[in-house]
Structures are given as structure tokens and as C-alpha cells.
Amino acid sequence: MKTQLSAANLTIFQAAGAITAQNAQDFQNRLCETLEKPELAGCVVNMEKVDFLDSAGLVALIGAFRFAKNLGKALRLSSLTPAVKIIFDVTQLDQVFQPL
């Protein structure tokens, strides 16, 4: 099932660089803080500037996805680079994160 989101209650979260074990927890915390805003129905993580994602980064995104779901909000990814997209394809998480 796809959730329809309105731009009026949606925010864009710009991710950049490498999301690795060194910064994954901070990334997840900032993303979850954004999702906690009561006026938002969801968040789109713009991944166009992410050049590397390791397993810790993937776990951070999954954690934020679960957090959003528990709040009844949507978390979507957009503009995956080819190097990052293949990670989602191989792990079949492309089936979980609804792309925009």
C-alpha cells in the first residue's frame, strides 16, 4: 500500500557524503528528531549527495523507518545514487522503502 503525501505536511531531509558507522547514529537521531515534529506527516530523505552507505547506515535508515511507522508517518527515499541503489536492490529493501 502506498501512502499519499502532501507537500504541505512533508519535509525534505538532505543527506550527504558517506553514511557509515562513524556517523550513522547521529544521522538516525537527526532524522528521528525531524520526524517527531507534530506538524509533519512524513519525510523524504534526498539521497542524491550520498556517495557511500555501509551496513550501519542502512541500519540507521531502517531504524528511522520503524520510528516513522510507529508515529504513523511516512519515510521515503529519493534520488538514490547508483552505488547506493544497488545496496537497496541486493538487500531487497527497495521493497520496503517506497521510492519517489
N, C-alpha and C positions, 0 to 999 in steps of 0.2 A: 504494500500500500504506500502510495506517495502522499506526502503531506504538502499541501499548497501553502506557500508563504507569501505574505505581502511585504513589499519593500518598506512599508510604514512601520512595521514592527520587527524588522530584521536588521542585523548589523553585519558588517564585513570585518573579519579579523584577518589582518595581513601577517602571514608567516613569511620568514625569510631565512636564508642561509641553510645551515645544517641543523637538523633536529636530532640530537644524539643523547647518549647517557649523561653527558655533561650539562645539558640544558633542558632535558625533557620534562623534568618535574616542574621547573619554572614555567615552561611553555604550557603545561597542563593547568597549572594554578591560574595563570593569566587568562586562559581560555574559559575555565570554570567561573572565574570572577565575572567575566563578561556575560556568561550565560545566566548568572544569578540576578541580573538586572530585571526587575519585575515587569518593566515595560516591553521587554523583548519576547518575541515568540520563538526566536531561534537565531542562529549564527551561521554564516558562511565563512569557512576558512579558505582564503585565497592562497593557494599553494604555488603560484607561478614563480615565486622567487626562492622556493625551497629546492636546493640542489642536491641534498642528501638526507635520507631518513633511515635511521637504524632501528633495531628492534625496540629499543627504549622509546624512541619517537613514536613508533607505531602503537606501543602500549599506552603512551600518553594520549594519543588520539582516541583510542578505544575507551580509555577511562573518561575522557571528556564526553564522548558519545553516550556512554552509560549515564553519566551525570545529567546530561541534557534530557535523556529519555526519562529519567526519574523525576525531572522537573516538568515533564510534559512538553518539552521544547524540542526543536529540530536542530540538528547539527549536520551541515553539508560541507562538502569539499568542492572547490572549483579550481580550474586551471592547473591540473597536475602536470608536472614536467614528465617527459618520457621515462627518466630514471626513477622517479617516484611512482609513476603509474604502474610500472611493471611489478613493484612490490605489492601493490593492492591486487593486481591480477593474479599473481602467483599464490598469494595467501587467501584469495577469494574474498577479501574484504571489500572489493568493488561491489559485491552483492549486498553488503551491509550499509556502506556509505553511499547514499543516493547522490550521484553527481548532478551538477547543474549544467 
